[in-house]
């Protein structure tokens, strides 16, 4: 059930991620990797709040520790995300947003497992 909730929260984060990425890349004409990173970071913050409150129902008073753990895991996820986007888009010439979608799927598995084990452990 937690993975399903994590997935629902992830979908909300994906809307934030793709929306910010699109806005920055297409409308503001920022670098695609800077846009991708900003979208990812804002989505990660959104996801932390909802995962703490709903997915894992954390009552821990160690909010700072949880958030820092979540951010470290998300930062590693960001590096994986950008690497996957780079490899698929620049090297294999897949469409940028298809590459990003595949990267999000891969990084979701990483994020859930690491947050389950480290961030929101009982």
MOFEN-V638053 format. One record per pair of residues at least 6 apart in sequence whose ideal C-beta (glycine too) atoms are under 6 Angstrom apart, sorted by sequence separation. I is the first residue (numbers start at 1). J is the second residue. D is the distance in whole Angstrom. If there is no record, write none. Layout:
# MOFEN-V638053
i=I j=J d=D
i=I j=J d=D
This chain:
# MOFEN-V638053
i=24 j=30 d=4
i=52 j=58 d=5
i=88 j=94 d=5
i=25 j=32 d=5
i=89 j=96 d=5
i=25 j=35 d=4
i=89 j=99 d=4
i=24 j=35 d=4
i=88 j=99 d=4
i=21 j=35 d=5
i=24 j=38 d=6
i=85 j=99 d=5
i=21 j=36 d=5
i=85 j=100 d=6
i=20 j=38 d=6
i=21 j=39 d=4
i=85 j=103 d=5
i=20 j=39 d=4
i=84 j=103 d=4
i=17 j=39 d=4
i=20 j=42 d=5
i=48 j=70 d=5
i=81 j=103 d=5
i=84 j=106 d=6
i=17 j=40 d=6
i=16 j=42 d=5
i=17 j=43 d=4
i=81 j=107 d=5
i=16 j=43 d=4
i=80 j=107 d=5
i=13 j=43 d=4
i=16 j=46 d=5
i=44 j=74 d=4
i=77 j=107 d=4
i=13 j=46 d=5
i=77 j=110 d=5
i=13 j=47 d=4
i=77 j=111 d=5
i=9 j=47 d=5
i=40 j=78 d=5
i=9 j=50 d=4
i=40 j=81 d=6
i=73 j=114 d=4
i=9 j=51 d=5
i=73 j=115 d=6
i=9 j=55 d=6
i=5 j=54 d=6
i=6 j=55 d=5
i=69 j=118 d=6
i=70 j=119 d=5
i=5 j=55 d=4
i=69 j=119 d=4
i=2 j=55 d=6
i=66 j=119 d=6
i=58 j=120 d=5
i=56 j=120 d=4
i=14 j=104 d=6
i=10 j=108 d=5
i=6 j=112 d=5
